[in-house]
Amino acid sequence: SVQDRIHGQVVLRGLLVAVMDTAAFQRLDRIKQLGGCSFVYPSTSHTRKEHSIGVAHLAGEMGKHLAKTQPDLNIDDDDILCLELAGLVHDLGHGPFSHMFEHFMHLVEKKGGEAPWEHENMSAQLLRYLIDANDIPVHEYFDCDTAQAECHINFVVKLIEGLKDESPWPDDLGRGEQK
């Protein structure tokens, strides 16, 4: 558990702690949530790491609330863990100075870059990287086989990146469209 200055005592599950214990996540402690604002207002020292822990907590609370108040949605514990993980890693792809970095990357694109650069896509790539590079046994945290664990990670990625309205529902999420 960690003490959050907004939400108080926040209990984090093992998978979230394993992800937090990686260099890819810990670097968020050096990225300001408000970019360069802290140069003008020094007391604005909220970091992407602090923000991500709070989002993970709130995503889990939202999932639990929906599971309790709308049982017809069939939200289970795996879904809630996916929500928490997506909340925790949704900002992994931010670079120095947060959105200012993203603006810089868009300028580079105009000068011959490849695909559009978005921090959400980079967050998804970094999630997959940190799981592989740190040998995080995702299947053990979900208590499932590795194929189902991959579906959970695919679901987390879609929670981060989003799905366009006109896009068909992906068949690699382990969940139907009703979820």
N, C-alpha and C positions, 0 to 999 in steps of 0.2 A: 504494500500500500504506500501511497505517497500523499503528502499534504499539499493540496492545491489551494492557492490563495483565494480562489473564487468559490470552489465547490467543497472545500474542506477535505476530509479524509476520503481519498479515492482508492478503491481496491481494484487492482489490475490483475487480470488472469495471466497464467503462465506464458501463453503465446505472445501476449503484448509485452511482457517483461523480456522475453527472449529477443523480440524485435528491437525493443528499446536498448538492449545491451549491445547493439551493433554500432560500428563507426558511422554507417550511413544514417542512422537515426540520431546519434549523439551530436552530429554536426549541426543539427537544428538548434542546439543550445547557443550557437554563435550567429544565428540569423535572426534578426529582429523582425517581429511580427509586423511592425509598422514601418519597415524599411529605414529610410534616412531621417525619419521624424525625431529620433533620439538625439540627433545632432542639434536640433533646435529646442526640443523639449527633453532634457536629459532623464527625466523621471519616467518617460515612456519606454521602459526596458522589458516589456513583455516579449518573450522569444517564441519562435515557431515550435520549439519543444514544449513549452508550457501550454501553448494554444492547442497543440495536437493531443496532449494528455486530456485536456478539458473536453475536446471534441469527442475523443474516444469514450469518455465517461458519459457525456450527454447522448451520444449515439446509442450506447447500451441502455440508458434509462428510457429513451424513446422506444427502442425495440421491446423492452419489458412492458412498458405502458401499453403499446399496441397489442402485444400478446395477451395481456390481461383484459383489455377493454374490447378487443375485437378477435375473439377466439376463432372465428371463421377464416381468418387469415392464415391459420396454422403456422404461426411463427414459433420456431423451436430454438433451443439453446445454441445450435450451430449457426442459425441465422443471426442471432444476437451477437455471437462471437465475431461473425463476419462484419457486422455493423461496427463493432468496437474496433476491429482491426482496420477497417476502411477509415474510420475517424482518426485513428492514430497515425496512419501513414499517408493521408490525403495530401499533405504538404511536403512530403519527402523531396519532391522534385524542384523545390524552390532553390534558387541560387542566392549569392550574396545580394543584399539589399532587396530581397523578395521580388515584388512585382516590377521594380526598376530593372532588375536583371532580365525579366521576361521581355520587357520593352526593348532592351538591348538585343536580345536574341531575335526579335522580330526585325530589327534593323539589319542584322546579319543575313537573315533570310532574303531580304530584298536585294542583297548583293550576291545572290547565287546559292543561298542555302537550299537544303532539300525540303523535306516535309515540314509543315508548320510546327513550330516548337511551342508546346504548352506544358506547364508544370504538372498538370494532371497525368499526361502521358509519361513524363519523366518519373513521376511518383510510382506509377505502375511498374515501369522498368526497374527502378531501384528496389521495389518490394521483391520482385522475382530474383534480382541479383542478391540481395542480402539474405534471402532464404537459402539460396544455393551456396553462396560464399561462406556462410556461417553454419551450414549443415543443420538448419533448424528443422526438426522432425515434425512438420505440420500435422501429419497424420496422427501422431501421438496426442497432440493437443485436442484434436477433434475426435479422437478415438474411432478412427476409420481407416480404410485402406488408402494407399497412395493415390489411386485414381480418383477417389472421392475427395481427397485433400486437394488435388489439383482443381477440381470443380469449385471447391470453396474459394481457392485463391482466384480463380477466374471470376467468380461472383464479386469478390472484394474489388478486383480491378474494374469491373463494370460499375460498381458503386462509386468508384473514384472518377472514372472517365465519363460516365454517363452513357446513355444509349439514345441515339436520335429517334424521333418519333416515327420516321419512315423506315427505320432499320428493322429487319426481322429479329425475333427473339433468339438469342444465341442458344445453341443446343449443348454447349459445354459448361453450363453453370450448375448443373445438378438440381435445378429448380425450374418449375414451369412459370409461365408468364403471370400467373396469379400472384406470385410472390413479388 
